[in-house]
Amino acid sequence: MKVKYDKETDILSIRLSNLMVAESDEDKKGVILDYSADGLLVGIEILNASKSDIHPSKVEYEFA
């Protein structure tokens, strides 16, 4: 998994898999879900991340 925040575009990207993105859907305004050709979720993009309740500069990771 890879998490990336681009200050210039204000997009927070969460890449869940290395599979190629075949299709993207904006299910909710400002949230783009990326899917593989098999329909598996491979990524999430959050537009205008700093303007939401999300704090892109603070990432917590928990492994249980």
BELFEN-V635119 format. One record per pair of residues at least 12 apart in sequence whose C-alpha atoms are under 8 Angstrom apart, sorted by the first residue. I is the first residue (numbers start at 1). J is the second residue. D is the distance in Angstrom with one decimal. If there is no record, write none. Layout:
i:I j:J d:D
i:I j:J d:D
This chain:
i:1 j:14 d:7.2
i:1 j:15 d:5.5
i:1 j:16 d:4.6
i:1 j:17 d:6.3
i:2 j:14 d:5.8
i:2 j:15 d:5.0
i:2 j:16 d:6.7
i:3 j:15 d:6.3
i:5 j:56 d:6.3
i:5 j:57 d:7.8
i:9 j:48 d:7.7
i:10 j:47 d:6.4
i:10 j:48 d:5.1
i:10 j:49 d:5.7
i:10 j:50 d:6.5
i:11 j:45 d:6.6
i:11 j:46 d:5.6
i:11 j:47 d:4.8
i:11 j:48 d:5.9
i:11 j:49 d:5.7
i:12 j:45 d:5.7
i:12 j:46 d:5.1
i:12 j:47 d:6.7
i:12 j:49 d:6.0
i:12 j:56 d:6.8
i:13 j:43 d:7.2
i:13 j:44 d:5.8
i:13 j:45 d:4.5
i:13 j:46 d:6.5
i:14 j:43 d:5.5
i:14 j:44 d:5.1
i:14 j:45 d:6.3
i:15 j:42 d:6.1
i:15 j:43 d:4.4
i:15 j:44 d:6.5
i:16 j:41 d:7.5
i:16 j:42 d:4.9
i:16 j:43 d:5.3
i:16 j:44 d:8.0
i:17 j:42 d:5.0
i:17 j:43 d:7.1
i:18 j:42 d:7.3
i:19 j:36 d:6.2
i:19 j:42 d:6.6
i:20 j:36 d:5.8
i:20 j:37 d:7.7
i:20 j:42 d:7.9
i:21 j:34 d:5.9
i:21 j:35 d:5.5
i:21 j:36 d:4.9
i:21 j:37 d:7.2
i:21 j:42 d:7.0
i:22 j:34 d:7.5
i:22 j:35 d:6.0
i:22 j:36 d:5.0
i:22 j:37 d:5.1
i:23 j:35 d:5.2
i:23 j:36 d:6.6
i:23 j:37 d:7.3
i:30 j:46 d:5.8
i:30 j:47 d:4.9
i:30 j:48 d:7.2
i:31 j:44 d:7.1
i:31 j:45 d:5.8
i:31 j:46 d:4.8
i:31 j:47 d:6.3
i:32 j:44 d:5.7
i:32 j:45 d:5.0
i:32 j:46 d:6.5
i:32 j:47 d:8.0
i:33 j:45 d:6.5
